[in-house]
Amino acid sequence: MPILKLGRRSVSSLPAVSKPTIFYDSDLKGFGIKAMPTGAQSWIVEYRPGEGGRGVQKRRMVIGTPSTLSPEKAREAAERLLAEVKLGGDPAAERAKARRADTVNDILDAYIREHATPHLKASSTDLLKIYFDKHIRPAIGHKKSTTIAKADVANLHRAIGKTQPVTANRAIVALKAAYNHAIEHGSIPETIKNPAAGIEMFDEQPRERYLTEEELQRLGDTLREAETTGLPHVVDETKQSKHARKTENRFTKIDQHAAAAIRLLLFTGCRLREILHVRWSEYDAGRGLLFLPTSKTGRKTVVLSAPAIAILDTLPRIGAYVVASESAGQKDERPRHDLNRPWRAIRKHAGIEDVHIHDLRHSFGAIGAGSGLGLPIIGRLLGHTQAATTARYSHVAIDPAKRAADLIAGQISDAMNGGK
């Protein structure tokens, strides 16, 4: 077993060997250079894992070659690895595990299967799948999870953010959670840093689109028209097909339950899924309440207004859900998935095409603030758990506050002027 001081001069003058030979360093036990009959050389570290002793089999790992690491750098690397061994580490085993590591797709699948599906709401899980399937998997899904660097994730974040900054933020947060899950459950060595951690997110400005009184009137007119005569199709006469419907048939009616859902969103300030998933059994007609077993913030009691109660009391009860779906009344009944098609037609006809379905909830809060209601009351109606969430409507309440200031100051002024 040849032993010598491994330095630049000694390494460059190593003798030719007829079989694989390791030259060990005289100063750092376990550090050496392996020479092959072909002339190839590589720096190595040898150690006994755990508590050591001759009863424990030695581990050997390559840390580089003389062409990539100088003797000084190789010695430093060996010292770090041997120090890790003294602290109970096993660098060779961790490297082997990293080589066998799952792909990014594997850890995404495991996160959905082991965490999201059993612990998150179905809607949250579906959203995670969209982030993963549309943005993460196509870019880095096929790569080994342990080879992804922070720079890779930052580049992906920037690429998505060119057109969808909010989606970019959400996708990276989801990826970070999947990596944390993999590290916690041992799919990735703890020595691997989460590459999605510490990514600088894009600024997010909360959307502020509220319906005006005039827009609300147009929306109401459109809903009534859509339920009765139907909304007329806008047809490009220059591109008519011989199979096109006759002019008198170019109307689209929306069903009573879809119209009721849109009105309930306006009259309650509820989220879309809360209305689409509410069951008749959760409606207390006597007290005018909805008892939602689950929502974004947990269990929720919705205080119903007179217009909302009127809708519920006149709406036909077809199945288990208030807003009937195509499977209403069937054994495998499911709630309605969305309102995309009727809402697109309605907002186009009403001239409010920039209004999202969630903006109906914002309008409920804004109208409450503009009417002088306190933010705590508005927050309670909307089901907010944090006052800061309701504070977004505070600026809408400026006019009522100004009227109050004018009233108070006016009375003071009158008193100062002798009641004049």
C-alpha positions as CSV (number, residue, x, y, z in Angstrom):
1,M,0.0,0.0,0.0
2,P,2.1,3.0,-1.2
3,I,1.9,6.0,1.0
4,L,3.3,9.5,0.1
5,K,2.6,13.2,0.5
6,L,0.2,13.9,-2.2
7,G,1.1,17.2,-3.8
8,R,1.5,18.6,-7.3
9,R,5.1,17.3,-7.8
10,S,4.4,13.8,-6.3
11,V,1.2,13.3,-8.3
12,S,2.8,14.4,-11.6
13,S,5.6,11.9,-11.0
14,L,3.6,8.8,-10.0
15,P,5.0,5.7,-11.6
16,A,3.1,3.7,-14.2
17,V,1.1,0.8,-12.8
18,S,0.2,-2.6,-14.2
19,K,-3.0,-2.9,-12.1
20,P,-5.3,-0.5,-10.3
21,T,-3.3,1.0,-7.5
22,I,-4.2,3.5,-4.8
23,F,-1.5,5.9,-3.5
24,Y,-2.6,7.1,0.0
25,D,-1.7,10.4,1.5
26,S,0.7,10.4,4.4
27,D,-1.0,13.3,6.2
28,L,-4.8,12.8,5.7
29,K,-5.9,9.3,6.5
30,G,-8.5,8.0,3.9
31,F,-7.4,10.4,1.2
32,G,-5.7,9.0,-1.9
33,I,-5.3,8.9,-5.7
34,K,-6.2,5.9,-7.7
35,A,-4.1,5.1,-10.7
36,M,-5.1,2.8,-13.6
37,P,-2.9,0.9,-16.0
38,T,-4.4,3.1,-18.8
39,G,-3.0,6.2,-17.1
40,A,-6.3,7.5,-15.8
41,Q,-6.2,8.9,-12.3
42,S,-8.9,9.9,-9.8
43,W,-9.0,11.3,-6.3
44,I,-10.7,9.1,-3.7
45,V,-11.8,9.0,-0.1
46,E,-12.1,5.9,2.0
47,Y,-13.8,5.6,5.3
48,R,-15.8,3.2,7.6
49,P,-19.3,4.6,8.2
50,G,-21.1,4.7,11.5
51,E,-19.0,4.0,14.5
52,G,-16.2,2.6,12.4
53,G,-14.1,-0.4,13.4
54,R,-12.7,-3.2,11.4
55,G,-16.0,-5.0,11.5
56,V,-17.5,-2.3,9.3
57,Q,-16.9,-2.5,5.6
58,K,-15.0,0.4,4.0
59,R,-16.7,2.8,1.6
60,R,-14.9,4.4,-1.2
61,M,-16.0,7.4,-3.3
62,V,-14.4,9.3,-6.1
63,I,-14.2,13.1,-5.6
64,G,-12.7,14.2,-8.9
65,T,-9.6,13.9,-11.1
66,P,-6.3,15.7,-11.2
67,S,-7.5,17.4,-14.4
68,T,-10.5,18.9,-12.6
69,L,-9.2,19.3,-9.0
70,S,-5.8,20.3,-7.9
71,P,-4.2,18.4,-5.0
72,E,-5.0,21.2,-2.6
73,K,-8.7,21.4,-3.7
74,A,-9.0,17.6,-3.6
75,R,-7.5,17.6,-0.1
76,E,-10.0,20.2,1.0
77,A,-12.9,18.2,-0.4
78,A,-11.7,15.0,1.3
79,E,-11.4,16.8,4.6
80,R,-15.0,18.0,4.4
81,L,-16.3,14.5,3.6
82,L,-14.3,12.9,6.4
83,A,-15.5,15.5,8.8
84,E,-19.1,14.6,7.7
85,V,-18.3,11.0,8.4
86,K,-17.1,11.8,12.0
87,L,-20.5,13.5,12.5
88,G,-22.3,10.3,11.6
89,G,-22.7,11.0,7.8
90,D,-22.3,8.5,5.0
91,P,-21.4,10.5,1.9
92,A,-21.1,7.5,-0.4
93,A,-24.5,6.2,0.5
94,E,-26.0,9.6,0.1
95,R,-24.5,10.0,-3.4
96,A,-25.8,6.5,-4.4
97,K,-29.2,7.5,-3.2
98,A,-29.1,10.7,-5.1
99,R,-28.2,8.8,-8.3
100,R,-31.3,6.6,-7.7
101,A,-33.4,9.7,-6.9
102,D,-36.8,10.1,-8.4
103,T,-37.5,12.4,-11.2
104,V,-39.3,15.7,-10.6
105,N,-42.4,14.0,-12.1
106,D,-42.1,11.3,-9.4
107,I,-42.0,13.7,-6.5
108,L,-45.0,15.7,-8.0
109,D,-47.0,12.5,-8.3
110,A,-46.0,11.5,-4.7
111,Y,-47.1,14.9,-3.4
112,I,-50.5,14.7,-5.1
113,R,-51.0,11.1,-3.9
114,E,-49.6,11.3,-0.4
115,H,-50.5,14.9,0.7
116,A,-52.8,16.8,-1.6
117,T,-55.5,14.1,-2.2
118,P,-55.9,13.0,1.4
119,H,-55.4,16.4,3.1
120,L,-56.5,19.2,0.7
121,K,-59.9,20.0,-0.9
122,A,-60.6,18.6,-4.3
123,S,-60.6,22.0,-5.9
124,S,-57.1,22.8,-4.4
125,T,-55.8,19.5,-5.6
126,D,-57.2,20.1,-9.1
127,L,-55.5,23.5,-9.1
128,L,-52.1,21.9,-8.1
129,K,-52.5,19.4,-10.9
130,I,-52.9,22.3,-13.4
131,Y,-49.8,24.0,-12.1
132,F,-47.8,20.8,-12.3
133,D,-49.2,19.5,-15.6
134,K,-49.2,22.7,-17.5
135,H,-46.0,24.4,-16.2
136,I,-43.7,22.2,-14.2
137,R,-43.8,18.8,-15.9
138,P,-43.1,20.1,-19.5
139,A,-40.1,22.1,-18.4
140,I,-38.3,19.9,-15.8
141,G,-40.5,16.9,-15.0
142,H,-38.2,14.4,-16.8
143,K,-35.1,15.5,-14.9
144,K,-33.7,13.9,-11.7
145,S,-35.1,15.8,-8.7
146,T,-31.6,16.1,-7.2
147,T,-30.1,17.7,-10.3
148,I,-32.5,20.7,-10.3
149,A,-30.7,23.9,-9.2
150,K,-32.2,27.1,-7.9
151,A,-31.2,28.8,-11.2
152,D,-33.4,26.3,-13.1
153,V,-36.4,27.1,-11.0
154,A,-35.7,30.9,-11.2
155,N,-35.5,30.6,-15.0
156,L,-38.8,28.7,-15.1
157,H,-40.4,31.3,-12.9
158,R,-39.4,34.1,-15.2
159,A,-40.5,32.2,-18.3
160,I,-44.0,31.6,-16.9
161,G,-44.1,35.2,-15.5
162,K,-43.7,36.8,-18.8
163,T,-47.4,36.4,-19.4
164,Q,-48.7,35.0,-16.1
165,P,-46.9,36.4,-13.1
166,V,-49.4,35.3,-10.6
167,T,-49.5,31.8,-12.0
168,A,-45.7,31.8,-12.0
169,N,-45.7,32.5,-8.2
170,R,-48.3,29.8,-7.5
171,A,-46.5,27.2,-9.6
172,I,-43.2,27.8,-7.8
173,V,-44.9,27.7,-4.4
174,A,-46.5,24.4,-5.3
175,L,-43.1,23.0,-6.5
176,K,-41.5,24.1,-3.3
177,A,-44.1,22.2,-1.3
178,A,-43.6,19.1,-3.3
179,Y,-39.8,19.2,-2.7
180,N,-40.3,19.8,1.0
181,H,-42.6,16.7,1.1
182,A,-40.0,14.6,-0.7
183,I,-37.2,15.7,1.6
184,E,-39.3,15.1,4.7
185,H,-40.2,11.6,3.5
186,G,-36.7,10.6,2.4
187,S,-37.2,10.6,-1.3
188,I,-34.5,13.2,-1.6
189,P,-31.5,13.4,0.8
190,E,-31.7,16.0,3.5
191,T,-28.4,17.4,2.2
192,I,-30.1,18.5,-1.0
193,K,-31.4,22.1,-0.7
194,N,-34.9,22.8,-1.9
195,P,-34.3,24.5,-5.3
196,A,-37.6,26.3,-5.2
197,A,-36.8,28.0,-1.9
198,G,-35.8,31.7,-1.9
199,I,-37.1,32.5,-5.4
200,E,-38.0,36.2,-5.6
201,M,-41.7,36.4,-6.4
202,F,-43.4,38.8,-8.8
203,D,-45.4,41.6,-7.2
204,E,-49.1,40.8,-7.0
205,Q,-51.6,43.6,-7.1
206,P,-55.1,42.5,-5.9
207,R,-57.7,42.7,-8.6
208,E,-60.1,45.5,-8.0
209,R,-63.1,45.3,-10.4
210,Y,-66.4,46.2,-9.0
211,L,-69.7,46.5,-10.8
212,T,-71.2,49.9,-10.9
213,E,-74.9,50.6,-10.4
214,E,-75.4,50.9,-14.2
215,E,-73.5,47.7,-14.8
216,L,-75.6,45.9,-12.2
217,Q,-78.7,47.1,-14.0
218,R,-77.5,45.8,-17.4
219,L,-76.5,42.5,-15.7
220,G,-80.0,42.2,-14.3
221,D,-81.7,43.0,-17.6
222,T,-79.4,40.4,-19.3
223,L,-80.2,37.7,-16.8
224,R,-84.0,38.2,-17.3
225,E,-83.6,38.2,-21.1
226,A,-81.4,35.1,-21.0
227,E,-83.9,33.2,-18.9
228,T,-86.9,34.1,-21.0
229,T,-86.4,34.9,-24.7
230,G,-82.8,34.0,-24.7
231,L,-79.7,36.0,-25.7
232,P,-79.3,36.7,-29.5
233,H,-76.3,35.2,-31.3
234,V,-73.9,37.7,-32.8
235,V,-73.3,36.2,-36.3
236,D,-70.8,37.4,-38.9
237,E,-73.1,37.5,-42.0
238,T,-70.0,37.4,-44.3
239,K,-69.0,34.0,-43.0
240,Q,-72.4,32.3,-42.9
241,S,-72.6,28.6,-43.5
242,K,-75.5,26.9,-45.2
243,H,-75.9,24.9,-42.0
244,A,-76.3,28.1,-39.9
245,R,-79.4,28.4,-37.8
246,K,-82.2,30.6,-39.0
247,T,-82.4,34.1,-37.7
248,E,-85.4,33.4,-35.5
249,N,-83.6,30.5,-33.9
250,R,-80.4,32.4,-33.1
251,F,-81.0,32.7,-29.4
252,T,-79.4,31.0,-26.4
253,K,-81.4,30.5,-23.2
254,I,-79.6,29.8,-19.9
255,D,-81.3,27.4,-17.4
256,Q,-83.0,28.6,-14.3
257,H,-80.3,27.1,-12.0
258,A,-77.4,28.8,-13.7
259,A,-79.2,32.2,-13.5
260,A,-80.0,31.5,-9.8
261,A,-76.3,30.7,-9.1
262,I,-75.2,34.0,-10.6
263,R,-77.8,35.9,-8.6
264,L,-76.8,34.0,-5.4
265,L,-73.1,34.9,-6.0
266,L,-74.2,38.6,-6.1
267,F,-76.6,38.5,-3.2
268,T,-74.4,36.5,-0.8
269,G,-70.8,37.4,-1.7
270,C,-70.0,33.6,-1.6
271,R,-67.2,32.0,-3.6
272,L,-68.2,30.1,-6.8
273,R,-67.6,26.6,-5.3
274,E,-69.5,27.5,-2.2
275,I,-72.6,28.2,-4.2
276,L,-72.2,25.3,-6.7
277,H,-71.5,22.8,-4.0
278,V,-74.2,23.9,-1.5
279,R,-76.8,21.2,-0.7
280,W,-80.5,21.7,0.1
281,S,-79.8,20.0,3.4
282,E,-77.4,22.9,4.3
283,Y,-80.2,25.5,3.9
284,D,-82.1,26.5,7.0
285,A,-85.1,28.2,5.5
286,G,-86.6,29.1,8.9
287,R,-83.5,31.2,10.0
288,G,-82.4,32.2,6.6
289,L,-78.9,30.6,6.8
290,L,-76.6,28.4,4.9
291,F,-74.4,26.1,6.9
292,L,-71.5,25.3,4.7
293,P,-69.5,22.3,6.1
294,T,-66.4,23.5,4.2
295,S,-65.1,26.6,2.5
296,K,-61.7,28.2,1.9
297,T,-61.5,29.2,5.5
298,G,-63.3,26.1,7.0
299,R,-66.8,25.7,8.2
300,K,-68.9,28.8,7.4
301,T,-72.4,30.2,8.2
302,V,-73.8,32.4,5.4
303,V,-76.4,35.0,6.5
304,L,-78.9,35.2,3.7
305,S,-80.5,38.4,2.5
306,A,-84.2,38.6,1.5
307,P,-83.4,38.5,-2.2
308,A,-81.2,35.3,-1.7
309,I,-84.0,33.7,0.3
310,A,-86.5,34.5,-2.4
311,I,-84.4,32.7,-5.0
312,L,-83.9,29.6,-2.8
313,D,-87.6,29.4,-1.9
314,T,-88.7,29.5,-5.5
315,L,-86.0,27.4,-7.1
316,P,-87.1,23.8,-8.1
317,R,-85.4,21.1,-6.0
318,I,-84.3,18.6,-8.6
319,G,-81.4,16.9,-6.7
320,A,-79.3,17.1,-3.6
321,Y,-77.5,20.3,-4.7
322,V,-79.2,23.7,-4.8
323,V,-77.7,24.4,-8.3
324,A,-78.7,21.4,-10.2
325,S,-76.2,19.8,-12.5
326,E,-76.7,17.4,-15.5
327,S,-76.5,14.5,-13.1
328,A,-79.1,16.0,-10.6
329,G,-81.3,13.3,-9.0
330,Q,-79.1,10.4,-10.2
331,K,-77.4,7.9,-8.0
332,D,-73.9,9.3,-8.8
333,E,-75.0,12.9,-8.7
334,R,-72.2,15.5,-8.7
335,P,-72.3,19.3,-8.3
336,R,-72.1,21.6,-11.2
337,H,-68.5,22.1,-12.3
338,D,-68.6,25.7,-13.4
339,L,-70.6,28.6,-15.0
340,N,-68.1,29.4,-17.7
341,R,-70.4,29.1,-20.7
342,P,-73.5,30.9,-19.4
343,W,-71.3,33.6,-17.8
344,R,-69.4,34.3,-21.0
345,A,-72.6,34.8,-22.9
346,I,-74.2,37.0,-20.2
347,R,-71.2,39.3,-19.6
348,K,-70.8,39.8,-23.3
349,H,-74.4,40.8,-23.8
350,A,-74.3,43.0,-20.7
351,G,-71.1,44.8,-21.9
352,I,-69.0,43.7,-18.9
353,E,-66.6,41.3,-20.6
354,D,-63.7,42.2,-18.3
355,V,-65.7,41.1,-15.2
356,H,-64.7,37.7,-13.8
357,I,-67.1,35.5,-11.9
358,H,-65.1,36.2,-8.7
359,D,-65.6,39.9,-9.2
360,L,-69.3,39.4,-8.1
361,R,-67.9,38.6,-4.7
362,H,-65.7,41.8,-4.7
363,S,-68.8,43.8,-5.8
364,F,-70.7,42.5,-2.8
365,G,-67.9,43.7,-0.4
366,A,-67.4,47.0,-2.2
367,I,-71.1,47.9,-2.1
368,G,-71.2,47.1,1.6
369,A,-68.2,49.4,2.2
370,G,-69.6,52.1,0.0
371,S,-72.9,52.0,2.0
372,G,-71.1,52.8,5.2
373,L,-71.1,49.3,6.7
374,G,-68.2,48.6,9.0
375,L,-65.4,46.4,7.7
376,P,-65.9,43.8,10.5
377,I,-69.5,43.3,9.4
378,I,-68.4,43.0,5.8
379,G,-65.7,40.5,6.7
380,R,-68.1,38.4,8.6
381,L,-70.6,38.3,5.7
382,L,-67.8,37.3,3.3
383,G,-66.3,34.7,5.7
384,H,-62.9,36.4,6.1
385,T,-60.8,35.2,9.0
386,Q,-58.3,38.0,8.8
387,A,-59.2,41.7,9.0
388,A,-56.4,42.5,6.5
389,T,-58.4,40.6,3.9
390,T,-61.4,42.8,4.3
391,A,-59.2,46.0,4.4
392,R,-59.0,45.9,0.6
393,Y,-62.5,47.5,0.6
394,S,-61.6,50.3,3.0
395,H,-60.9,52.8,0.2
396,V,-64.4,52.3,-1.2
397,A,-65.8,53.6,2.1
398,I,-64.2,57.0,1.6
399,D,-67.4,58.7,0.5
400,P,-69.5,57.6,3.5
401,A,-66.6,58.8,5.8
402,K,-66.6,62.1,4.0
403,R,-70.3,62.5,4.4
404,A,-69.9,61.8,8.1
405,A,-67.1,64.3,8.4
406,D,-69.2,66.9,6.6
407,L,-72.1,66.3,8.9
408,I,-70.0,66.5,12.1
409,A,-68.0,69.6,10.9
410,G,-71.2,71.2,9.7
411,Q,-72.8,70.9,13.1
412,I,-69.7,72.3,14.7
413,S,-69.6,75.2,12.2
414,D,-73.3,75.9,12.8
415,A,-72.7,76.1,16.6
416,M,-69.7,78.4,16.1
417,N,-71.8,80.6,13.9
418,G,-74.6,80.9,16.4
419,G,-76.8,78.2,14.8
420,K,-76.8,80.0,11.4
